[in-house]
Amino acid sequence: MNQPEDLQTARCMQILSVVGDLWTLAIVMTLQKSGMRFNELQRAVPKINAVTLTNRLRKLDEAGIVSRLVESRSKQSTVYELTPFGRKLLPIVDAVRAVALDLERSGEAP
């Protein structure tokens, strides 16, 4: 294998390590329609706890998938939303959702 392919493979593996996580897919799916504040997001993603959500949002922000917009009102609030790069993941998320629904309907879900 030559050097450029090695670099491409390494980059793909790096991206997949972030994107291939259950919580990443759930967060991206939830932010698909609009940005949300932390507590809204935590309520919208089933079974995620605050520590896991905080850690995952930090990784997604570092990977350029989610952006943090700090709003200053009477008290500080942060809104999370998908970046243009994060929106590129939506076809993948939609495909995973479609397969999951098909499996559920057919009774073949694990």
GULUM-666731 format. One record per residue (C-alpha): residue in one letter; x, y, z. Coordinates in steps of 0.1 Angstrom, whole numbers, plus 5000, padded with zeros to 4 digits. Example, Ala and Ser with C-alpha at 12.3 -4.5 7.8 and 13.67 -1.06 7.14 Angstrom:
<atoms>
a512349555078;s513749895071;
</atoms>
This chain:
<atoms>
m500050005000;n501450344992;q501650645015;p498550845003;e496250545008;d497750485043;l496950845052;q493450815037;t492750495056;a494050655088;r491850965083;c488750745076;m489450535107;q489750855127;i486450985114;l484650655119;s485850635155;v483750955161;v480950885137;g480450515145;d479450575181;l475850505191;w475550845209;t476951035179;l474250885157;a471550975182;i472851325187;v473151395150;m469651245144;t468251475172;l469951785159;q468851725123;k465951975125;s467352245146;g469852345172;m469152265209;r470352365243;f472052105265;n469052015286;e466751995256;l469151765239;q469551545270;r465751515272;a465451435235;v468151165234;p466850855252;k468950715281;i471850945277;n473351085310;a474851435314;v478451315316;t478151105284;l476351385266;t479051645277;n481851415266;r480251325232;l479451695224;r483051785232;k484351525208;l481851625181;d482751985185;e486451895181;a485751685150;g483851975134;i480451795134;v478652005160;s479152375168;r478652545201;l476952885201;v477153065234;e474153295238;s474453565265;r471153655279;s470353705316;k472153385321;q474553215297;s473152945275;t474852725249;v473152605217;y474452305199;e473852255161;l475152065132;t477952215112;p477852195074;f480251895078;g477951745104;r475051775079;k476951555055;l476351275079;l472551305076;p472251055047;i474150795067;v471950855098;d468850835076;a470050505061;v470750355095;r467350475107;a465550315077;v467349985082;a466449985119;l462750055111;d462749785084;l464249535108;e461749635135;r458749595112;s459949265099;g460549125133;e464149045125;a465649305148;p468349165171;
</atoms>
